[in-house]
Amino acid sequence: MSSLDNALSPALAARQEAHLYRQRRTLESPQGAEVLVNGQRYLNFCSNDYLGLANHPEVIAAFQNAANQYGVGSGASHLVVGHSRVHHELEEALADFTGRPRALLFSSGYQANMGTINALVGRHDFVFQDRLNHASLLDGALLSGSRFQRFTHNDPQALEKRLCEAQKKSPDSRKLVVVDGVFSMDGDEAPLKAYADLCQQYGAWLMVDDAHGLGVIGAHGRGSLEAAGCSLADAPVLMGTLGKAFGTAGAFVAGSEVLIESLIQSARNYIYTTAIPPAVAAATLSSLALIKREAWRRQHLQNLIEQFQQGLKGLPFELMPSHTAIQPLLVGSSEAALHLSEKLRDQNILISAIRPPTVPEGTARLRITLSAAHSEAQVQQLLLALAVVADDIHL
Ligand SMILES: *Cc1c(COP(=O)(O)O)cnc(C)c1O
Protein backbone atom coordinates (compact mmCIF):
# COMPACT_ATOMS: atom_id res chain seq x y z
CA MET A 1 0.00 0.00 0.00
CA SER A 2 1.19 3.51 -0.73
CA SER A 3 1.91 5.85 2.13
CA LEU A 4 -1.20 7.84 1.22
CA ASP A 5 -3.44 4.76 1.31
CA ASN A 6 -1.81 3.62 4.54
CA ALA A 7 -2.61 6.94 6.15
CA LEU A 8 -6.23 6.92 4.99
CA SER A 9 -7.24 3.29 5.56
CA PRO A 10 -7.78 3.26 9.35
CA ALA A 11 -10.40 6.03 9.14
CA LEU A 12 -12.28 4.12 6.45
CA ALA A 13 -12.26 0.97 8.56
CA ALA A 14 -13.44 2.89 11.62
CA ARG A 15 -16.27 4.43 9.64
CA GLN A 16 -17.38 1.01 8.43
CA GLU A 17 -17.24 -0.32 11.98
CA ALA A 18 -19.44 2.53 13.25
CA HIS A 19 -22.08 2.02 10.49
CA LEU A 20 -21.20 5.43 9.11
CA TYR A 21 -19.72 4.36 5.79
CA ARG A 22 -21.32 6.19 2.90
CA GLN A 23 -22.01 4.53 -0.42
CA ARG A 24 -23.46 5.72 -3.68
CA ARG A 25 -26.19 4.05 -5.67
CA THR A 26 -26.02 4.23 -9.42
CA LEU A 27 -29.22 5.47 -10.96
CA GLU A 28 -30.13 4.11 -14.39
CA SER A 29 -33.30 6.10 -14.99
CA PRO A 30 -34.46 9.70 -14.76
CA GLN A 31 -35.27 11.04 -11.31
CA GLY A 32 -38.88 10.27 -10.43
CA ALA A 33 -41.36 8.51 -8.17
CA GLU A 34 -39.99 5.24 -9.52
CA VAL A 35 -36.33 4.80 -10.32
CA LEU A 36 -34.12 2.07 -11.71
CA VAL A 37 -31.05 1.10 -9.66
CA ASN A 38 -28.90 -1.86 -10.69
CA GLY A 39 -31.63 -3.09 -13.00
CA GLN A 40 -34.17 -3.09 -10.16
CA ARG A 41 -37.23 -0.82 -9.91
CA TYR A 42 -37.73 1.09 -6.66
CA LEU A 43 -40.27 3.48 -5.26
CA ASN A 44 -38.19 6.53 -4.50
CA PHE A 45 -38.74 8.48 -1.28
CA CYS A 46 -35.40 10.23 -1.00
CA SER A 47 -35.03 12.75 -3.80
CA ASN A 48 -35.46 16.51 -3.44
CA ASP A 49 -37.41 16.72 -6.69
CA TYR A 50 -40.39 17.94 -4.65
CA LEU A 51 -42.57 19.00 -7.55
CA GLY A 52 -41.64 16.27 -10.01
CA LEU A 53 -40.04 18.67 -12.49
CA ALA A 54 -36.62 17.04 -12.96
CA ASN A 55 -37.96 14.90 -15.78
CA HIS A 56 -40.83 17.07 -17.02
CA PRO A 57 -41.28 17.06 -20.84
CA GLU A 58 -41.46 20.88 -21.07
CA VAL A 59 -38.31 21.28 -19.03
CA ILE A 60 -36.51 18.69 -21.15
CA ALA A 61 -37.64 20.40 -24.36
CA ALA A 62 -36.43 23.80 -23.11
CA PHE A 63 -33.08 22.23 -22.26
CA GLN A 64 -32.77 20.60 -25.69
CA ASN A 65 -33.75 23.71 -27.62
CA ALA A 66 -31.29 25.83 -25.68
CA ALA A 67 -28.53 23.27 -26.22
CA ASN A 68 -29.18 23.59 -29.95
CA GLN A 69 -29.05 27.36 -29.73
CA TYR A 70 -26.21 27.88 -27.21
CA GLY A 71 -24.26 24.61 -27.26
CA VAL A 72 -23.40 22.83 -24.05
CA GLY A 73 -20.62 24.48 -22.04
CA SER A 74 -20.85 28.14 -21.06
CA GLY A 75 -17.12 28.32 -21.78
CA ALA A 76 -16.18 30.92 -19.16
CA SER A 77 -17.12 32.56 -15.90
CA HIS A 78 -19.95 35.13 -15.88
CA LEU A 79 -17.52 38.04 -15.68
CA VAL A 80 -15.42 36.92 -18.63
CA VAL A 81 -17.66 35.79 -21.48
CA GLY A 82 -19.88 33.07 -19.95
CA HIS A 83 -22.94 35.20 -19.12
CA SER A 84 -25.47 34.45 -21.86
CA ARG A 85 -28.78 36.11 -22.68
CA VAL A 86 -30.67 33.16 -21.17
CA HIS A 87 -28.72 33.36 -17.87
CA HIS A 88 -29.72 37.00 -17.76
CA GLU A 89 -33.38 36.25 -18.46
CA LEU A 90 -33.41 33.67 -15.70
CA GLU A 91 -31.95 36.18 -13.22
CA GLU A 92 -34.69 38.64 -14.12
CA ALA A 93 -37.39 35.99 -13.82
CA LEU A 94 -36.09 34.85 -10.41
CA ALA A 95 -35.96 38.45 -9.17
CA ASP A 96 -39.55 38.90 -10.29
CA PHE A 97 -40.68 35.60 -8.72
CA THR A 98 -39.12 36.42 -5.36
CA GLY A 99 -40.30 40.04 -5.48
CA ARG A 100 -36.76 41.44 -5.23
CA PRO A 101 -34.95 44.00 -7.38
CA ARG A 102 -32.18 41.65 -8.51
CA ALA A 103 -31.04 38.02 -8.52
CA LEU A 104 -27.64 36.50 -9.25
CA LEU A 105 -26.98 32.95 -10.48
CA PHE A 106 -24.39 30.73 -8.82
CA SER A 107 -23.30 27.28 -9.98
CA SER A 108 -24.60 25.58 -6.83
CA GLY A 109 -26.17 26.31 -3.48
CA TYR A 110 -22.93 25.38 -1.79
CA GLN A 111 -21.08 28.02 -3.80
CA ALA A 112 -23.81 30.63 -3.30
CA ASN A 113 -23.67 30.25 0.48
CA MET A 114 -19.89 30.22 0.72
CA GLY A 115 -19.53 33.17 -1.65
CA THR A 116 -22.27 35.31 -0.14
CA ILE A 117 -21.27 34.94 3.50
CA ASN A 118 -17.66 35.68 2.62
CA ALA A 119 -18.57 38.74 0.62
CA LEU A 120 -20.62 40.14 3.52
CA VAL A 121 -18.53 39.51 6.63
CA GLY A 122 -14.89 39.22 7.62
CA ARG A 123 -12.56 39.00 10.57
CA HIS A 124 -14.07 41.71 12.74
CA ASP A 125 -17.70 40.79 12.17
CA PHE A 126 -20.20 38.37 13.68
CA VAL A 127 -22.09 35.49 12.11
CA PHE A 128 -24.90 33.78 14.04
CA GLN A 129 -26.26 30.50 12.77
CA ASP A 130 -28.82 27.93 13.83
CA ARG A 131 -27.01 24.79 14.98
CA LEU A 132 -28.77 22.69 12.36
CA ASN A 133 -27.93 24.91 9.38
CA HIS A 134 -26.71 23.29 6.17
CA ALA A 135 -23.00 22.45 5.95
CA SER A 136 -22.40 25.06 3.24
CA LEU A 137 -23.54 27.84 5.58
CA LEU A 138 -21.38 26.61 8.43
CA ASP A 139 -18.38 26.26 6.09
CA GLY A 140 -18.98 29.74 4.69
CA ALA A 141 -18.86 31.25 8.17
CA LEU A 142 -15.74 29.28 9.12
CA LEU A 143 -13.90 30.41 5.99
CA SER A 144 -14.85 34.05 6.58
CA GLY A 145 -12.80 34.11 9.77
CA SER A 146 -15.58 36.06 11.45
CA ARG A 147 -16.66 35.60 15.03
CA PHE A 148 -18.95 32.65 14.41
CA GLN A 149 -21.55 31.60 16.96
CA ARG A 150 -24.19 28.90 16.70
CA PHE A 151 -27.46 29.12 18.59
CA THR A 152 -30.03 26.52 19.67
CA HIS A 153 -32.24 25.26 16.86
CA ASN A 154 -35.26 27.48 16.15
CA ASP A 155 -34.76 29.51 19.31
CA PRO A 156 -35.10 33.30 18.91
CA GLN A 157 -34.31 33.84 22.61
CA ALA A 158 -30.96 32.11 22.24
CA LEU A 159 -30.22 34.32 19.24
CA GLU A 160 -31.24 37.45 21.09
CA LYS A 161 -28.85 36.70 23.93
CA ARG A 162 -25.96 36.47 21.47
CA LEU A 163 -26.98 39.55 19.51
CA CYS A 164 -27.24 41.50 22.71
CA GLU A 165 -23.75 40.48 23.88
CA ALA A 166 -22.25 41.21 20.47
CA GLN A 167 -23.91 44.60 20.37
CA LYS A 168 -22.42 45.49 23.75
CA LYS A 169 -18.97 44.22 22.86
CA SER A 170 -18.60 45.78 19.42
CA PRO A 171 -21.51 47.91 18.30
CA ASP A 172 -19.84 48.82 15.00
CA SER A 173 -19.22 45.29 13.76
CA ARG A 174 -21.43 43.77 11.11
CA LYS A 175 -23.83 41.12 12.33
CA LEU A 176 -25.17 38.49 9.96
CA VAL A 177 -27.86 36.04 11.07
CA VAL A 178 -28.12 33.00 8.81
CA VAL A 179 -30.78 30.27 8.90
CA ASP A 180 -32.32 27.61 6.71
CA GLY A 181 -35.94 28.48 5.86
CA VAL A 182 -36.82 24.78 6.00
CA PHE A 183 -34.31 22.51 7.74
CA SER A 184 -33.02 19.89 5.36
CA MET A 185 -32.79 16.93 7.73
CA ASP A 186 -35.71 17.84 10.03
CA GLY A 187 -38.23 19.42 7.70
CA ASP A 188 -39.30 22.05 10.23
CA GLU A 189 -39.45 25.77 9.47
CA ALA A 190 -37.49 28.64 11.00
CA PRO A 191 -39.39 31.36 12.95
CA LEU A 192 -38.36 33.93 10.34
CA LYS A 193 -40.55 36.79 11.50
CA ALA A 194 -39.15 36.60 15.03
CA TYR A 195 -35.60 36.58 13.65
CA ALA A 196 -36.41 39.51 11.36
CA ASP A 197 -37.67 41.54 14.33
CA LEU A 198 -34.51 40.77 16.32
CA CYS A 199 -32.33 41.74 13.38
CA GLN A 200 -34.19 45.03 13.14
CA GLN A 201 -33.73 45.65 16.84
CA TYR A 202 -30.00 44.86 16.90
CA GLY A 203 -29.01 46.21 13.52
CA ALA A 204 -28.24 42.73 12.14
CA TRP A 205 -28.91 41.33 8.64
CA LEU A 206 -30.99 38.22 8.05
CA MET A 207 -29.91 35.74 5.37
CA VAL A 208 -32.30 32.86 4.56
CA ASP A 209 -31.27 29.69 2.73
CA ASP A 210 -34.53 28.51 1.20
CA ALA A 211 -33.29 25.40 -0.60
CA HIS A 212 -36.28 23.35 0.61
CA GLY A 213 -38.94 26.04 0.71
CA LEU A 214 -38.72 27.74 -2.64
CA GLY A 215 -41.30 26.49 -5.13
CA VAL A 216 -42.96 24.37 -2.47
CA ILE A 217 -44.29 26.52 0.35
CA GLY A 218 -46.08 29.86 0.48
CA ALA A 219 -49.37 30.59 -1.26
CA HIS A 220 -47.61 31.05 -4.63
CA GLY A 221 -44.65 28.75 -4.00
CA ARG A 222 -42.40 31.73 -3.32
CA GLY A 223 -41.01 29.94 -0.32
CA SER A 224 -40.42 30.47 3.37
CA LEU A 225 -40.38 34.26 3.20
CA GLU A 226 -43.77 34.31 1.52
CA ALA A 227 -45.13 31.83 4.09
CA ALA A 228 -43.76 33.91 6.98
CA GLY A 229 -44.85 37.24 5.48
CA CYS A 230 -41.28 38.59 5.41
CA SER A 231 -40.29 41.49 3.18
CA LEU A 232 -37.00 42.44 1.56
CA ALA A 233 -36.34 44.69 4.55
CA ASP A 234 -36.96 41.77 6.94
CA ALA A 235 -34.57 39.41 5.15
CA PRO A 236 -32.28 41.31 2.80
CA VAL A 237 -30.44 38.16 1.63
CA LEU A 238 -32.32 35.22 0.11
CA MET A 239 -30.53 32.16 -1.27
CA GLY A 240 -32.47 29.64 -3.36
CA THR A 241 -31.34 26.44 -5.06
CA LEU A 242 -32.45 25.16 -8.45
CA GLY A 243 -31.58 21.50 -7.95
CA LYS A 244 -34.52 20.74 -5.66
CA ALA A 245 -38.10 21.88 -6.38
CA PHE A 246 -36.96 23.48 -9.65
CA GLY A 247 -35.67 20.11 -10.82
CA THR A 248 -32.57 21.50 -12.58
CA ALA A 249 -29.22 22.63 -11.09
CA GLY A 250 -27.53 25.75 -9.78
CA ALA A 251 -28.63 28.40 -7.29
CA PHE A 252 -29.21 32.11 -6.89
CA VAL A 253 -29.13 34.94 -4.41
CA ALA A 254 -31.87 37.56 -4.56
CA GLY A 255 -31.84 40.99 -2.94
CA SER A 256 -31.25 44.67 -3.53
CA GLU A 257 -29.36 46.19 -6.43
CA VAL A 258 -26.49 47.07 -4.08
CA LEU A 259 -26.29 43.56 -2.62
CA ILE A 260 -26.16 41.92 -6.05
CA GLU A 261 -23.62 44.38 -7.44
CA SER A 262 -21.48 43.81 -4.35
CA LEU A 263 -21.58 40.05 -4.87
CA ILE A 264 -20.62 40.44 -8.52
CA GLN A 265 -17.59 42.51 -7.45
CA SER A 266 -16.40 40.41 -4.56
CA ALA A 267 -17.98 36.94 -4.09
CA ARG A 268 -15.05 34.72 -4.98
CA ASN A 269 -17.28 31.66 -5.49
CA TYR A 270 -19.15 33.68 -8.09
CA ILE A 271 -16.18 35.24 -9.82
CA TYR A 272 -13.75 32.34 -10.14
CA THR A 273 -15.96 29.61 -11.53
CA THR A 274 -17.53 28.65 -14.85
CA ALA A 275 -21.14 29.70 -15.43
CA ILE A 276 -23.70 26.87 -15.49
CA PRO A 277 -24.60 25.69 -19.01
CA PRO A 278 -27.04 28.12 -20.66
CA ALA A 279 -29.35 25.17 -21.37
CA VAL A 280 -29.70 24.61 -17.62
CA ALA A 281 -30.79 28.23 -17.28
CA ALA A 282 -33.32 27.75 -20.09
CA ALA A 283 -34.65 24.58 -18.47
CA THR A 284 -34.99 26.47 -15.19
CA LEU A 285 -37.01 29.22 -16.88
CA SER A 286 -39.36 26.50 -18.01
CA SER A 287 -39.64 24.90 -14.57
CA LEU A 288 -40.25 28.34 -13.04
CA ALA A 289 -43.16 28.79 -15.45
CA LEU A 290 -44.56 25.42 -14.29
CA ILE A 291 -44.13 26.37 -10.63
CA LYS A 292 -46.16 29.53 -11.26
CA ARG A 293 -48.77 27.93 -13.49
CA GLU A 294 -49.40 24.56 -11.84
CA ALA A 295 -50.41 25.28 -8.26
CA TRP A 296 -51.95 21.78 -8.18
CA ARG A 297 -48.45 20.35 -7.67
CA ARG A 298 -48.16 22.08 -4.29
CA GLN A 299 -51.72 21.12 -3.36
CA HIS A 300 -51.19 17.48 -4.29
CA LEU A 301 -47.93 17.38 -2.32
CA GLN A 302 -49.75 18.86 0.69
CA ASN A 303 -52.42 16.15 0.41
CA LEU A 304 -49.76 13.44 0.33
CA ILE A 305 -48.07 14.89 3.42
CA GLU A 306 -51.40 14.72 5.28
CA GLN A 307 -52.08 11.20 4.03
CA PHE A 308 -48.64 10.09 5.21
CA GLN A 309 -48.98 11.65 8.66
CA GLN A 310 -52.45 10.19 9.16
CA GLY A 311 -51.33 6.76 7.97
CA LEU A 312 -48.39 6.73 10.34
CA LYS A 313 -50.55 7.22 13.41
CA GLY A 314 -51.06 3.52 14.09
CA LEU A 315 -47.35 2.73 13.68
CA PRO A 316 -44.60 2.93 16.31
CA PHE A 317 -42.49 5.47 14.43
CA GLU A 318 -41.57 8.88 15.78
CA LEU A 319 -42.41 11.57 13.26
CA MET A 320 -40.52 14.82 13.62
CA PRO A 321 -42.50 18.08 13.84
CA SER A 322 -42.58 18.86 10.11
CA HIS A 323 -45.30 20.21 7.84
CA THR A 324 -43.13 20.06 4.74
CA ALA A 325 -42.22 17.47 2.11
CA ILE A 326 -39.38 16.32 4.39
CA GLN A 327 -40.90 13.79 6.81
CA PRO A 328 -38.07 12.18 8.76
CA LEU A 329 -38.65 9.23 11.07
CA LEU A 330 -36.35 9.47 14.07
CA VAL A 331 -34.61 6.16 14.74
CA GLY A 332 -31.64 6.91 17.00
CA SER A 333 -28.74 4.58 16.32
CA SER A 334 -26.99 4.56 12.97
CA GLU A 335 -27.09 0.78 12.93
CA ALA A 336 -30.88 0.64 13.32
CA ALA A 337 -31.42 3.36 10.72
CA LEU A 338 -29.22 1.52 8.24
CA HIS A 339 -30.96 -1.76 8.99
CA LEU A 340 -34.42 -0.25 8.43
CA SER A 341 -33.29 1.37 5.21
CA GLU A 342 -32.04 -2.03 3.99
CA LYS A 343 -35.25 -3.80 5.00
CA LEU A 344 -37.24 -1.20 3.07
CA ARG A 345 -34.98 -1.67 0.08
CA ASP A 346 -35.84 -5.39 0.19
CA GLN A 347 -39.43 -4.24 -0.37
CA ASN A 348 -38.31 -2.06 -3.29
CA ILE A 349 -38.54 1.20 -1.42
CA LEU A 350 -35.65 3.65 -1.38
CA ILE A 351 -35.19 5.81 1.72
CA SER A 352 -31.81 7.06 2.97
CA ALA A 353 -30.58 6.45 6.47
CA ILE A 354 -29.21 9.83 7.51
CA ARG A 355 -26.48 9.42 10.10
CA PRO A 356 -23.94 11.56 11.96
CA PRO A 357 -22.16 13.80 11.23
CA THR A 358 -24.96 14.95 8.91
CA VAL A 359 -27.26 14.89 11.96
CA PRO A 360 -26.36 15.03 15.70
CA GLU A 361 -25.12 11.87 17.42
CA GLY A 362 -27.94 9.53 18.47
CA THR A 363 -30.48 11.04 16.07
CA ALA A 364 -29.99 8.89 12.98
CA ARG A 365 -33.16 8.86 10.95
CA LEU A 366 -34.95 7.74 7.85
CA ARG A 367 -35.31 10.88 5.79
CA ILE A 368 -38.50 10.39 3.82
CA THR A 369 -39.23 12.97 1.16
CA LEU A 370 -42.55 13.22 -0.61
CA SER A 371 -43.01 14.68 -4.06
CA ALA A 372 -45.86 15.87 -6.24
CA ALA A 373 -44.69 13.08 -8.55
CA HIS A 374 -45.99 10.47 -6.07
CA SER A 375 -49.51 9.11 -6.24
CA GLU A 376 -51.71 8.38 -3.23
CA ALA A 377 -51.33 4.68 -4.03
CA GLN A 378 -47.54 5.00 -3.81
CA VAL A 379 -47.73 6.71 -0.42
CA GLN A 380 -50.05 3.91 0.68
CA GLN A 381 -47.43 1.42 -0.47
CA LEU A 382 -44.83 3.26 1.62
CA LEU A 383 -47.08 3.06 4.69
CA LEU A 384 -47.59 -0.69 4.18
CA ALA A 385 -43.83 -1.22 3.85
CA LEU A 386 -43.21 0.77 7.03
CA ALA A 387 -45.76 -1.39 8.86
CA VAL A 388 -43.81 -4.48 7.81
CA VAL A 389 -40.50 -3.18 9.22
CA ALA A 390 -42.02 -1.53 12.30
CA ASP A 391 -40.94 -4.38 14.58
CA ASP A 392 -37.30 -3.74 13.71
CA ILE A 393 -37.21 -0.15 14.89
CA HIS A 394 -35.64 -0.90 18.29
CA LEU A 395 -32.94 -3.18 17.06
C1 LIG B 1 -29.01 21.28 -0.96
C2 LIG B 1 -28.77 22.43 -0.06
C3 LIG B 1 -27.77 23.37 -0.34
C4 LIG B 1 -26.79 23.17 -1.45
O1 LIG B 1 -27.34 23.37 -2.69
P1 LIG B 1 -26.68 22.69 -3.97
O2 LIG B 1 -27.22 23.44 -5.11
O3 LIG B 1 -27.09 21.26 -3.94
O4 LIG B 1 -25.19 22.85 -3.80
C5 LIG B 1 -27.67 24.48 0.46
N1 LIG B 1 -28.48 24.64 1.53
C6 LIG B 1 -29.42 23.75 1.86
C7 LIG B 1 -30.28 23.98 3.04
C8 LIG B 1 -29.58 22.60 1.08
O5 LIG B 1 -30.48 21.70 1.42
The ligand as a Gaussian input file, in Angstrom:
#p B3LYP/6-31G(d) Opt

LIG

0 1
 C      -29.008000      21.285000      -0.957000
 C      -28.767000      22.431000      -0.056000
 C      -27.766000      23.369000      -0.340000
 C      -26.788000      23.170000      -1.454000
 O      -27.344000      23.366000      -2.690000
 P      -26.682000      22.688000      -3.966000
 O      -27.215000      23.443000      -5.108000
 O      -27.094000      21.261000      -3.936000
 O      -25.188000      22.848000      -3.797000
 C      -27.671000      24.480000       0.463000
 N      -28.479000      24.641000       1.533000
 C      -29.415000      23.746000       1.858000
 C      -30.279000      23.982000       3.045000
 C      -29.583000      22.603000       1.083000
 O      -30.481000      21.698000       1.421000

